[in-house]
Amino acid sequence: MTRTSSTLTAVEADLVKTRSDLLLTQPMMGRLLARLDLIATDHPRCRTACTDGRSVFVDIGFWRSLRPAHRRLLLAHEVWHCA
């Protein structure tokens, strides 16, 4: 997938919205996630999602293929790698 600025901006905005949803519905998870940078990427080494303990990297195409509930689960899953 070729990354365009509008696609990147939309995914980044959706990452922030999903983090906000977790803050409201799962406060502990949301607070842990709030400490991490959310980065949308199309790097070939990140085909789904990963973390380095400081940031959560999410593949743009993979993120767009997920339903909202799975997006929340994905971010929660990545947080537990850091906790």
TIKOL-926840 format. One record per residue (C-alpha): x negated, y, z negated; residue number from 0; residue in one letter. Coordinates in steps of 0.25 Angstrom, whole numbers, padded with zeros to 4 digits, always signed. Example, Ala and Ser with C-alpha at 12.3 -4.5 7.8 and 13.67 -1.06 7.14 Angstrom:
BEGIN
rec east->-0049 north->-0018 up->-0031 n->0 res->A
rec east->-0055 north->-0004 up->-0029 n->1 res->S
END
This chain:
BEGIN
rec east->+0000 north->+0000 up->+0000 n->0 res->M
rec east->-0005 north->+0014 up->+0004 n->1 res->T
rec east->-0004 north->+0023 up->-0008 n->2 res->R
rec east->+0003 north->+0036 up->-0005 n->3 res->T
rec east->+0003 north->+0048 up->-0015 n->4 res->S
rec east->+0018 north->+0047 up->-0016 n->5 res->S
rec east->+0018 north->+0032 up->-0019 n->6 res->T
rec east->+0007 north->+0034 up->-0029 n->7 res->L
rec east->+0015 north->+0046 up->-0035 n->8 res->T
rec east->+0028 north->+0038 up->-0036 n->9 res->A
rec east->+0021 north->+0026 up->-0042 n->10 res->V
rec east->+0013 north->+0034 up->-0052 n->11 res->E
rec east->+0026 north->+0041 up->-0056 n->12 res->A
rec east->+0033 north->+0028 up->-0058 n->13 res->D
rec east->+0022 north->+0023 up->-0067 n->14 res->L
rec east->+0024 north->+0035 up->-0076 n->15 res->V
rec east->+0039 north->+0033 up->-0076 n->16 res->K
rec east->+0037 north->+0018 up->-0079 n->17 res->T
rec east->+0028 north->+0022 up->-0091 n->18 res->R
rec east->+0038 north->+0032 up->-0096 n->19 res->S
rec east->+0049 north->+0021 up->-0095 n->20 res->D
rec east->+0040 north->+0012 up->-0104 n->21 res->L
rec east->+0038 north->+0023 up->-0114 n->22 res->L
rec east->+0053 north->+0024 up->-0115 n->23 res->L
rec east->+0056 north->+0009 up->-0115 n->24 res->T
rec east->+0044 north->+0003 up->-0121 n->25 res->Q
rec east->+0037 north->+0014 up->-0130 n->26 res->P
rec east->+0025 north->+0006 up->-0134 n->27 res->M
rec east->+0022 north->+0001 up->-0120 n->28 res->M
rec east->+0024 north->+0015 up->-0114 n->29 res->G
rec east->+0015 north->+0022 up->-0124 n->30 res->R
rec east->+0004 north->+0012 up->-0121 n->31 res->L
rec east->+0006 north->+0014 up->-0106 n->32 res->L
rec east->+0006 north->+0029 up->-0108 n->33 res->A
rec east->-0009 north->+0028 up->-0112 n->34 res->R
rec east->-0012 north->+0022 up->-0098 n->35 res->L
rec east->-0014 north->+0029 up->-0085 n->36 res->D
rec east->-0004 north->+0023 up->-0074 n->37 res->L
rec east->-0011 north->+0022 up->-0061 n->38 res->I
rec east->-0004 north->+0018 up->-0048 n->39 res->A
rec east->-0014 north->+0012 up->-0038 n->40 res->T
rec east->-0015 north->+0004 up->-0025 n->41 res->D
rec east->-0029 north->-0001 up->-0028 n->42 res->H
rec east->-0031 north->-0016 up->-0023 n->43 res->P
rec east->-0036 north->-0020 up->-0037 n->44 res->R
rec east->-0023 north->-0017 up->-0043 n->45 res->C
rec east->-0012 north->-0025 up->-0036 n->46 res->R
rec east->-0002 north->-0024 up->-0048 n->47 res->T
rec east->-0006 north->-0016 up->-0060 n->48 res->A
rec east->-0018 north->-0016 up->-0070 n->49 res->C
rec east->-0024 north->-0008 up->-0081 n->50 res->T
rec east->-0038 north->-0004 up->-0086 n->51 res->D
rec east->-0033 north->-0001 up->-0100 n->52 res->G
rec east->-0032 north->+0014 up->-0096 n->53 res->R
rec east->-0023 north->+0014 up->-0084 n->54 res->S
rec east->-0013 north->+0005 up->-0078 n->55 res->V
rec east->-0014 north->+0004 up->-0063 n->56 res->F
rec east->-0002 north->-0001 up->-0054 n->57 res->V
rec east->-0002 north->-0004 up->-0040 n->58 res->D
rec east->+0007 north->+0005 up->-0032 n->59 res->I
rec east->+0014 north->-0006 up->-0024 n->60 res->G
rec east->+0015 north->-0015 up->-0035 n->61 res->F
rec east->+0022 north->-0005 up->-0044 n->62 res->W
rec east->+0032 north->-0001 up->-0033 n->63 res->R
rec east->+0036 north->-0015 up->-0032 n->64 res->S
rec east->+0040 north->-0016 up->-0046 n->65 res->L
rec east->+0054 north->-0013 up->-0053 n->66 res->R
rec east->+0054 north->-0003 up->-0064 n->67 res->P
rec east->+0055 north->-0014 up->-0075 n->68 res->A
rec east->+0042 north->-0021 up->-0069 n->69 res->H
rec east->+0035 north->-0008 up->-0068 n->70 res->R
rec east->+0037 north->-0006 up->-0083 n->71 res->R
rec east->+0033 north->-0020 up->-0086 n->72 res->L
rec east->+0020 north->-0019 up->-0078 n->73 res->L
rec east->+0016 north->-0006 up->-0085 n->74 res->L
rec east->+0019 north->-0013 up->-0099 n->75 res->A
rec east->+0011 north->-0025 up->-0094 n->76 res->H
rec east->-0001 north->-0016 up->-0091 n->77 res->E
rec east->+0000 north->-0009 up->-0104 n->78 res->V
rec east->-0002 north->-0022 up->-0112 n->79 res->W
rec east->-0015 north->-0025 up->-0105 n->80 res->H
rec east->-0020 north->-0012 up->-0112 n->81 res->C
rec east->-0013 north->-0014 up->-0125 n->82 res->A
END
